[in-house]
Amino acid sequence: MKIEIGELSEAIISTLIEYGNDVAEEMKSDVDDIAKQTVKKVKEKAPVRQSKSERHYKSSKKYYAPGSYKKSWANSIDEETSVRKSRTVYSKGHSSLTHLLEKPHKIIMHGKNTGKYTQARQHIAPAEEWAIQKLEERTIKRLEHGV
């Protein structure tokens, strides 16, 4: 294809826009894929209460069946434009448990501080760190080697 000198800047801009759109589509696909894999990673490490212990059953205002927390993980689109996409990985119906399970906290029984702490069961933070690293790696690789 032959381009006149007066049309060169327009041809370069057009090519860059096309390349940018192609990269954006591929990266949006990466966001979808990584979000899906992140949900899987959180589910793999999510703690599961094995039984309906009396303590859990009576102390809770709401009863959750064993394994329901692990099964509750999903992802959804927060925002999508022609050049951007963001997704959130979350626990459906168990959002108050996520912080309690991920971070240690004081154990209070019958309104009194026992001086003991729960054990942290990190399952979200490692998956989040993995997702950030993986998306960064894919982005760098894509930009270095083209779409």
N, C-alpha and C positions, 0 to 999 in steps of 0.2 A: 504494500500500500504506500502510495506516494503522498506526502503532505507538503503543502506550500508553507513557506516560512511564516507567513501571516497566520496560519492555522495551527502552528506548532504548540503554542501555549494552551489553546483550547483542547488539542488532542492529549496533551500531558495531563491537564486537569481532568478530562473525561476518563482517562486510564486510571488515574489515582482514585477517583470516585468509585469506579467499578471495582478496583482492588479493595478499597476500604469496605465496600458493601459485602464483598465476598468474605473478607476476614471477619466482619461483624457477624455474618450468618454462621460461619464456622464456630466462632467463639460463643455465640448464643447456644449452639448445639452442645458445646463443651460444658456450659453452665448446666444445661438439662442433665447431661450424663453424670457430671460430678455430683449434682444434688441427689440424683437417684442412688449413686454409690455411697454417698454420705449417709443417707437414710439406712441403707443396708449395714454400714459400719456401726452406726449407733445401735441398731437393733441387735447386732451380734454381741455387743458389750453391755447392753442394758440389763440391769439387775431384775431378777424375777423372784417374787415372794413365792415360796413353794407350797404354803398351806394357808388355810383360813384360821390363823391363830386367834385365840380369844382376844389377846391384847390388841391386835390390829383391828379386829372386827368391832370391838366395843369402843375403842378410843377414837375411831374415825367417825366423822359426821356422815361421810359417804363411803360405801364399801366398793372396792375395786377388786375384781376377780384376779387371782394369780395369773401373771402373764399379760394382763391387759395393758400395762404400761409399755412393755416391750412392743406390743402389736400396734400401739397408738402412733408411732412415728410416721411422718409423711413430709412432703414438701409441696410448696405452692409458689406460683409466680407472684412476685411483689409488683414488678414493673416490667414492661416491655415496650421498647420503641424500635425504630428501624436500625438503631446502632447499639442498643443496650438491652440487657436482660438481667434481672436479679430474682433470685429464688430464696425462700426461707425454709429451713428444715425445722420442724416443730413437732411437739407431742399434742395430739388431739385429745382434749379433755383431761390431761394430766399436767398442765403447765406448772401448777404449784409444786409438783413433786420434783421437777427437773433440778431446781436449785437445791432442794433438800437432799437429793441423792448425790448430786455432783460435789457439793461442798460440805465439810464437816460442820456440825452445829451442836449446841448444848442439848443435853437430854434433860427435860423437865418432866417430873412425874408427880402427879397430885399437887401441882402448883409449886413444887419446890425444885430448885436446881440440884441435880445429883452430883455435879462436879465432873461428870463424864461427857464425852463427845461421841457423836456417831462417826462411823468410818466413812470417809469419802469414797464414793463409787464412781470414779470418773469414766464416763462413757461418751459424753458430748464433746468435751474439750479435745481429746485426741482425734476424733473424727473431724472436728472443725479445723484443727491444725493441718490434718492430711488434705482436706479440701482446698484450703488456701494454697498450700504448697503445690498441689497437683494442678490447680488452675493457673498458677504462676508459671509452672514448668511448661504446660501446654501453650500458653500465650507466647512465651519466649521462643519456644521451638517453632511455633507457627510463623512468628514474625521473622525469625532468622532464615527459615527455609521456604517461606512463601506459603500460600494457602495450600 
